[in-house]
């Protein structure tokens, strides 16, 4: 199963909880875990708030959204940025190919 990101606030896993790696954080209260969306309910059970993105990009919420009002400005900015990021990068023709790949032109040289 593919892993997704779940943003958590006041995450306090117990000893018997599965281990989800932290991919980024705004200490001490906010972290982003690498975990499947299907674990949202389990993660919310050991957090005050857990947020995940559905396949259509909608943010799924489990927990007390009022906790957002308790965050300092930096942590709130972190949460707002995470919520506003796109689900995935848009497809771009030639993305990852070498400059001289068949069917593509290199960028124009700088002027002068």
N, C-alpha and C positions, 0 to 999 in steps of 0.2 A: 504494500500500500504506500502511495506517495505521501511524503511529509509536507505539512503546511506550517504556517506560523500561527501561533496563538499568543496574543498579548495578554499579560496578566498583571494585576495590581494586588499587592500584598499577598504574594504566593508563598505559602507555608506548607510544603508537602510533608506528609508524615513518613516515617521510616519505611513503611510497607508500600508506599506509592511507587509507581513506575518512574523511571528517571527520564526526564525530557531535557535535552540539551538547551542551554540558554544561548541564543544567537546574538542578542544585543540587549542593552538595558539602559535605564536611567535610574541609577541607584538612589535611594535604597528601596523604593517601592514598586518600580515598574520594570518588567522584563518581557522579552519576546522569546517564546519557547519554540523549538522545532518539534511539532507533533501533528498527527493527523486531526482533521476537524472532528472526526468521530470521538476524540478524547476530550472535547470541549466540556462536557458535563462533568467528567472525572476531574479535570483540571479546575473547573469552577468550584468544585467541592472543597478544594484546598486553597482557594483564593477568594478575595472579596469581589473581584470582577474578572471575567475572562472574555476576550473578544477574538473571533475568528472570521475569516472570509469564506463565504459560500462560493460554489463554482461560478455563480453569475456575478460575483464581485460584491454582493451585499454583505454587510458586517453583521455577524451573528453575535448576540449579547447574552451572557449568562452571569447573573449576579447583580449587585447593587451599583447602578450607574451614578448614584449620588456620590460615590467615592471620588469621582472625577473632580468634584468641586473642592475636595480636600488637598489635591495635588498642588505643588508649587508650580510656578510659571514654566520652568524648564521641563518638568515631567509632563505637564499638560501639553506643551508644544510637541514633545516626543510622541505622546498618544495621538494628537491631532495629525501629525505627519504620517504616522503608521496607518491611521484610518483613511487618509486621503491618497495613499500610494496606489497605483494601478495593480490589479491582480497579477498581470504578467506583462512582459515587454511585448510591444506590437511586432508582428512579423515584418522583417525588412528584407527585400530581395538582396541577395549577396552577403547577408550578415555572416561574418566569420570566414568568408572566402579571402584568398590572397588578392592583392591589388590587380594582378594580371590574370585573374580567372577568366576562362572562356566566357564570352558574352557580356563582359563588363569592361568599362573604361576606367582608367585611373582618374583621380580628381585633377582638375585643372592646375597647372603649375602656378605658383604665386606670381603676381604681376611684377614686371621689371626684371 
